[in-house]
Amino acid sequence: MYQILRHVLNPVASIPSEKLIQVVLLLSVAVLGVFSLYLVGFDQGYLLAIFQGHGALTQNMLHELVHDARHVAAFPCH
């Protein structure tokens, strides 16, 4: 009974460390992939506007940086 309760209350401890590392790595790659997709496909200066202010929206630095990658990935940008 105590072993069952321990596994219910602490599920992460019951996962082998190798499996936990794989899950964390997979989630990290997924988050990085979604962020990269946003950066290449949808950002129009809003990400840099956090640091540069309104000038980032008018300069479109990230848009110009990934402009060709957008066309290769079939994202319309014009």
C-alpha positions, -999 to +999 in steps of 0.1 A: +000+000+000+028+024+009+046+018-024+014+026-044+008+058-025+045+068-030+042+064-068+009+084-069+023+113-048+057+115-065+053+103-102+085+120-114+107+100-090+093+068-104+105+076-139+140+064-147+165+092-151+173+082-187+136+084-197+132+117-179+162+132-198+147+121-231+113+136-222+130+169-212+151+170-243+120+162-265+100+190-249+129+214-252+132+207-290+095+211-294+095+245-277+125+256-297+107+244-329+075+263-322+095+294-313+115+291-346+082+286-365+069+318-350+101+337-357+103+327-394+066+326-402+048+352-382+070+378-365+068+413-380+091+430-355+071+424-324+098+402-308+124+430-310+099+456-300+102+444-265+138+457-265+139+483-292+105+499-289+085+512-319+116+514-341+116+476-344+082+476-360+092+501-386+127+486-394+114+450-396+149+436-389+138+400-382+115+400-412+144+410-435+167+385-418+145+355-424+128+368-456+141+342-479+134+314-454+098+325-453+095+321-491+112+287-490+088+276-462+058+289-483+049+316-458+034+346-476+049+379-464+039+405-490 
